[in-house]
């Protein structure tokens, strides 16, 4: 049985995050004085990118997402050989997993209620 998974999966995060920005200290002429001033800024939450190994990274914005190459549909990869076997569809593995979990919970409730009767 082939072990085929998408190379990566991207999910948009909801809301905003606080990001600390470092600003180098300079004098009136623009020469560096050494050290930094810090400023907290509210920014978009960004994206989470998941890979088959279970690792994930948070990407700040869409420009960085494109720079890293995660803006395109992921390829399907045979995890045993590393061969590309096709393109992944628009469906989400996360949403499919949630659907399966919801179905199994409904079945478990039905089984437990029939056992009680």
PATI-491727 format. One record per residue (C-alpha): x, y, z; residue in three letters. Coordinates in steps of 0.001 Angstrom, whole numbers, plus 500000, padded with zeros to 6 digits. Layout:
REM residues N
XYZALA/...
This chain:
REM residues 117
500000500000500000UNK/501447503351498945UNK/502070505990501582UNK/501068509112499601UNK/500743512507501264UNK/500796516143500168UNK/504229517758500380UNK/502761520492502626UNK/499462522017503715UNK/498785525733504394UNK/496127527120506767UNK/495292530807507301UNK/495319531805510974UNK/492504533959512363UNK/492976537256514146UNK/495975539429514920UNK/499301538874516711UNK/501660541243518461UNK/505071541400516812UNK/508081543040518427UNK/510022545223515973UNK/513690546099516643UNK/514787549547515501UNK/518546550334515576UNK/519473553454517566UNK/521008556202515436UNK/522106559778516060UNK/520839562875514226UNK/523215562201511324UNK/522024558612510933UNK/525177557017512375UNK/524574553899514487UNK/524841554421518250UNK/524612550729519136UNK/521669548971520697UNK/518023548825519719UNK/514685550374520549UNK/511737547981520576UNK/508203548612519375UNK/505217546248519594UNK/503019546239516505UNK/499675544478515810UNK/499960542413512623UNK/497888539790510797UNK/498234536328512382UNK/499677534865509176UNK/499683531244508059UNK/500599527813509445UNK/502384525429507088UNK/502266521737508003UNK/504530519023506552UNK/504034515226506652UNK/506731514672509290UNK/504500516471511805UNK/506563519665511845UNK/505028523070511193UNK/506115526672510728UNK/504286529968511081UNK/504687532297508115UNK/504092536006508775UNK/502438537131505548UNK/501507536190501995UNK/504678537731500530UNK/506836535493502744UNK/504589532520501875UNK/505292533136498162UNK/509001533622498833UNK/509133530182500494UNK/507135528562497658UNK/504051527614499693UNK/501589529700497624UNK/500984526935495045UNK/499008523689495325UNK/501158521026496949UNK/502344517972495064UNK/501444514491496249UNK/504548512566497257UNK/505124508849497853UNK/506638508997501329UNK/508515505700500838UNK/510320506575497593UNK/510124510397497518UNK/508620510338494016UNK/506073512983493012UNK/502846511189492038UNK/500516514104491214UNK/498959517332492443UNK/496936517593495643UNK/493376518852495320UNK/491880521773497158UNK/490534519557499952UNK/492077519890503372UNK/493526516961505276UNK/492621518776508471UNK/488952519119507509UNK/488825515491506343UNK/490251514403509672UNK/487669516469511566UNK/484856514910509498UNK/486054511408510308UNK/486349512222514020UNK/482818513658514088UNK/481421510522512426UNK/483145508218514893UNK/481830510267517852UNK/478259509979516534UNK/478674506223516109UNK/480093505907519639UNK/477117507809521094UNK/474715505492519245UNK/476520502393520482UNK/476624503574524109UNK/472938504531524098UNK/471952501143522660UNK/474047499412525341UNK/472215501312528089UNK/468769500224526814UNK/
